[in-house]
Amino acid sequence: MFQWFHRLASLKNFYRLAEIITPWLAVLCAILLAVGLYRGLVVAPTDYEQGESYRIIYVHVPSAWMSMFVYMVIAFCSAIYLVWNMKLADIVAQASAPMGAAFTFLALATGSLWGKPMWGTWWEWDARLTSELILLFLYIGYMALRGAFENSAAGAKAAAILALVGVVNIPIIHYSVEWWNTLHQPASITKFDTPSIHISMLIPLLMMALGFKLFYLVNMFSRTRSMILEREASTSWVRNRAQENNL
């Protein structure tokens, strides 16, 4: 297993693997998003309490899930980079940060659009909303800290430490609706034993969630490949690759 992990950690091997699987992931992602959106916006019935406005969950909920998932990927990769100085882990973390920030912003924006008709306000300093906003600031701080150092390695290590410190915010986001009396509704989907959502609404939501995750992987692989080529521009395998593409 360690030999397999070591081979995968090679920038050259990871580049080739990402090059192979990215197109397949992109096709599956497009299918899931298209079918999920159709079933969520057209097929799923109208909610008896929220009416048609509830349909924003098909973008809002996957975005919120991905905002936390991507941050955990960054924190995990940051820990690997700090302990083993693995270049691939640092590249994956750096490539993931802009997408995590985008997912977080989308979750906040769609939450505001949903909150206006439900709560009568675009924003409320609710525990869930505030902790999600802090997550956006953590993403921005991570990216800014990487660029604040002339030495890229020093910037990467400082950003990795920030990412690990910021992990404490993830359980706060997740459990905020249980720890505090908030406007945000409690969990209704992750209760898989008795989910508080009808199956006709749940299936397209899960399809959208998987589609969002594949969307992240496709973009992460693409960004990682570009960053690998940039960092390894002086190596023989990248030069050979460039020559092959020019033929």
Secondary structure as GFF3:
##gff-version 3
##sequence-region A 1 247
A	DSSP	alpha_helix	2	9	.	.	.	ID=ss1
A	DSSP	alpha_helix	11	38	.	.	.	ID=ss2
A	DSSP	pi_helix	39	43	.	.	.	ID=ss3
A	DSSP	three_ten_helix	52	56	.	.	.	ID=ss4
A	DSSP	alpha_helix	57	84	.	.	.	ID=ss5
A	DSSP	alpha_helix	87	119	.	.	.	ID=ss6
A	DSSP	alpha_helix	127	146	.	.	.	ID=ss7
A	DSSP	alpha_helix	152	165	.	.	.	ID=ss8
A	DSSP	three_ten_helix	166	168	.	.	.	ID=ss9
A	DSSP	alpha_helix	169	179	.	.	.	ID=ss10
A	DSSP	alpha_helix	199	231	.	.	.	ID=ss11
A	DSSP	alpha_helix	236	246	.	.	.	ID=ss12
###
